[in-house]
Amino acid sequence: MKLILALTTVLFFFHALAQPYPQGDIDFSKLKGTWFQIASIKQDWEQNCTCTTFNFGTPFHDLLNVTASCKTPEKQLDVKGYLGFLETPLGKLPGQYQFIFNGKRTIEFYIKVDPDYNFIVLGQPPAYAFTILSRTPQFNEKVYSKLIRMLQKDFKFDVAKIERTYQQNDCQYTLIDV
């Protein structure tokens, strides 16, 4: 059984390295603060959400506390969790992280990070999960179009599933200290 687990881990590791994902790490200290969701393939917890933000806390031992907040027609929704490096028996996998929200673990790959950390694209290719986060609620349309083309061409995302997140002047954001 241990041999099967070890072989599976090794195969996963080499498969991950062969993918067109970045081979570096995200600087967690540059994630701290509020990020606005620009677009995503909606997850179960964020159905009917508008004005969605992700608030990243101070890095602590390769972990970041995260609170995702949004408004639904009924209430304000806050989902707490954390973001950490994906650990395997072989060590950290470059460019791959795990989000844990409400006890559910998802593996995310960072797909693109703006050099100045003005936006970041996280996802699970080919189409399981994806989000574009920005430091501001408004996003440059030319950059957005380029990112969507990249997601479709390079990562095989079904762009028909991507939904823009409502971020307008009437959004009243709850900035949470995580």
C-alpha positions in Angstrom: 0.0 0.0 0.0 2.8 2.4 0.9 4.5 1.6 -2.5 1.3 2.5 -4.4 1.0 5.8 -2.4 4.7 6.6 -3.1 4.3 5.8 -6.8 1.1 7.9 -7.1 2.8 10.8 -5.4 5.8 10.6 -7.7 3.6 10.4 -10.8 1.5 13.4 -9.6 4.7 15.3 -8.9 6.2 14.7 -12.4 2.8 15.3 -14.0 2.6 18.7 -12.2 6.0 19.7 -13.3 5.1 18.9 -16.9 2.1 21.3 -16.8 2.3 24.9 -18.2 2.0 26.3 -14.6 4.5 28.7 -13.1 7.4 27.0 -11.4 7.9 29.6 -8.7 6.1 30.5 -5.5 3.8 33.2 -4.7 5.1 35.8 -2.2 2.6 35.3 0.6 3.5 38.6 2.2 2.3 40.4 -1.0 -1.1 38.8 -0.8 -2.0 40.4 2.6 -5.1 42.5 2.5 -8.3 42.7 0.4 -8.6 41.3 -3.1 -11.8 41.7 -5.2 -13.0 38.8 -7.2 -13.3 39.9 -10.9 -14.5 36.6 -12.4 -14.7 32.9 -11.5 -16.1 29.5 -12.2 -18.5 29.6 -9.2 -18.0 27.1 -6.4 -20.8 25.8 -4.2 -20.4 28.3 -1.4 -20.5 31.3 -3.8 -23.7 30.7 -5.7 -25.7 33.9 -6.0 -22.8 36.0 -4.6 -22.0 39.5 -5.5 -19.4 42.0 -4.3 -17.1 39.1 -3.5 -13.8 39.8 -1.7 -11.0 37.6 -0.4 -9.1 39.0 2.7 -5.7 37.4 3.2 -4.1 37.7 6.6 -0.4 37.9 7.7 1.6 34.8 6.6 2.4 32.5 9.5 4.4 29.3 8.9 3.6 29.1 5.2 -0.1 29.6 5.9 -2.4 32.5 5.2 -5.8 32.9 6.9 -8.4 33.8 4.3 -11.9 35.1 4.7 -14.0 35.1 1.5 -16.9 37.5 1.8 -19.9 38.2 -0.4 -23.4 39.3 -0.4 -26.3 37.0 -1.3 -29.9 38.1 -1.7 -30.5 36.9 1.9 -27.4 37.9 3.8 -23.7 38.7 4.1 -21.7 35.5 3.7 -18.2 35.0 5.3 -16.4 31.8 4.6 -13.2 31.3 6.6 -10.3 29.1 5.7 -6.6 29.2 4.8 -4.2 29.0 1.9 -1.0 27.0 2.2 1.7 25.3 0.2 0.8 21.9 -1.2 2.9 19.4 0.7 3.8 15.9 -0.5 6.2 13.3 0.7 8.6 14.8 -1.8 8.2 18.3 -0.4 6.4 21.4 -1.7 5.2 21.4 -5.3 6.1 24.7 -7.0 3.2 26.9 -8.0 0.7 24.7 -6.3 -1.3 25.5 -3.2 -4.2 24.2 -1.2 -7.2 26.2 -0.1 -9.3 24.9 2.7 -12.7 26.5 3.2 -15.4 25.0 5.5 -13.3 21.9 5.9 -13.2 21.3 2.1 -9.7 21.1 0.5 -9.1 22.1 -3.0 -5.8 22.2 -4.8 -5.1 25.4 -6.7 -2.4 26.2 -9.2 -1.4 29.8 -9.6 -1.7 30.5 -13.2 -0.6 34.1 -13.4 0.6 36.8 -11.0 1.0 40.4 -12.0 4.6 41.3 -11.3 3.3 44.2 -9.1 0.7 41.9 -7.4 -2.2 44.0 -8.8 -4.0 40.8 -9.9 -3.6 37.1 -9.5 -5.2 34.2 -11.3 -5.7 31.0 -9.3 -7.3 27.8 -10.7 -7.6 24.1 -11.1 -7.2 23.4 -14.8 -8.9 22.3 -17.0 -12.1 23.8 -15.4 -12.8 22.7 -11.9 -12.2 26.0 -10.2 -10.8 29.4 -11.1 -10.8 33.0 -10.0 -9.3 36.3 -11.0 -8.5 38.5 -8.0 -7.6 42.2 -8.2 -6.5 44.8 -5.8 -9.4 47.0 -7.1 -13.0 46.3 -7.8 -12.6 47.5 -11.4 -10.4 45.7 -13.8 -8.8 46.7 -17.1 -10.9 45.1 -19.9 -7.9 44.5 -22.2 -6.1 42.7 -19.5 -9.2 40.7 -18.7 -9.7 39.7 -22.3 -6.1 38.5 -22.6 -6.4 36.5 -19.4 -9.6 34.8 -20.7 -7.9 33.9 -24.0 -4.9 32.5 -22.1 -7.1 30.4 -19.8 -8.9 29.0 -22.8 -5.8 28.4 -25.0 -3.1 27.4 -22.6 -5.2 25.8 -19.7 -8.2 24.5 -21.6 -10.8 26.2 -19.4 -14.3 26.2 -20.7 -14.7 30.0 -20.8 -18.5 29.6 -21.2 -18.5 28.7 -17.4 -16.7 31.8 -16.4 -18.9 34.4 -14.7 -18.0 38.0 -14.0 -18.4 39.0 -10.4 -20.7 41.9 -9.8 -18.5 44.7 -8.3 -20.3 48.0 -8.7 -20.5 51.3 -6.8 -23.4 50.0 -4.6 -21.2 47.3 -3.1 -20.6 47.9 0.5 -17.5 45.9 1.4 -16.9 44.4 4.8 -13.2 44.5 5.2 -12.3 41.8 7.7 -9.1 41.7 9.7 -7.9 38.1 9.2 
